[in-house]
Amino acid sequence: MISPKLFALLLFFALALISFQLVSGIWLFIEKFGLLPSQVYVYFAGDEKNFIMPKSFEGLLETAVPHFLAISTTIFVYAHFLLFTEVISQNKKSLLISALFITAMIDIFSPLGIIYEHEIFAWTKVLAFWSFEFLMGILLFVLFQAVFYKGSKG
Amino acid sequence: MKFLVSKNIHTNANFRLLLGFYALMLLLYVIGDIFYLSHFFGSNTQEVLSTLKGNPDEFIEPLSLLSLLEHLHISLFLAIFALFSTMAVVLRMRLEHLHKGIIITISMASAFLSFLSLLGTYFIADLFVYGFVYLTLFWHLIAAYALSIVLIQIGFKKS
């Protein structure tokens, strides 16, 4: 029999660590690409005047493939705890889970559009990234709330 | 095709086999990570400082912020899942509640603080390097201890 208090303790630390991971992801995004869609576009599509080489398809795959595994695992592991809470309604849980996976996929796929010089995908990348981070923030907030105020069925 | 749906998996020999090999490979990860980190940053506080801040006497360039953030982002992810899954198994072991609570708190808190100390060393003061080195070593040791308990309990449990 698992003690609910020990389970809550473990979940609390796991949430604290993944929050840190979220912050490191945002920081890395800003440091690497910048804040503006134009900066994101230049990073991937390159800029001859400033001697910035465009990223290759293979280069993008090197980043995209591990992210498919890492992000899907993270969402799955953390979002499955939602099923054991009553902090938000079933519909909101469905919406949150779907939105997390969809924004993550758009975020990972967008650079492919950018390297073929479609600038609109730079906007898509920025919007999808910030939406994903915001939604992860909501997920973590709901789970923290469940740990501290509502408890969980598990 | 038929799956056997049972809650009584503790007595299942194959489940113990699965958990045993999983714990063994996680233990290899924990030990291997120490070697990787000592290779990447150095094996003592002075070497870690030289890697992070550079050392003109030895012609070592300081680590770029981008490299540091990439290391942090990947290592943190691996640490989270290694610790989270280890502690999820520890929760199910035959140990005192207090013992489990101490293992979970100390390992996860020291992992969290070790990553904060890494940033502290880079941005704030060299003093944080001690936190980074010793807390990193500490959470790896606690994780190895927890995984050893798992392996011992699985190994000696009667089927």
Interface residues (C-beta under 8 A of the other chain):
Chain A: I2 S3 K5 L6 F7 L9 L10 F13 A14 A16 L17 I18 F20 Q21 S24 G25 W27 L28 E31 K32 A70 T73 T74 V77
Chain B: L65 L66 L69 E70 L72 H73 L76 F77 A79 I80 F81 L83 F84 M87 A88 L91 R92 H97 K100 G101 I104 T105 M108 A109 A111 F112 F115 L116
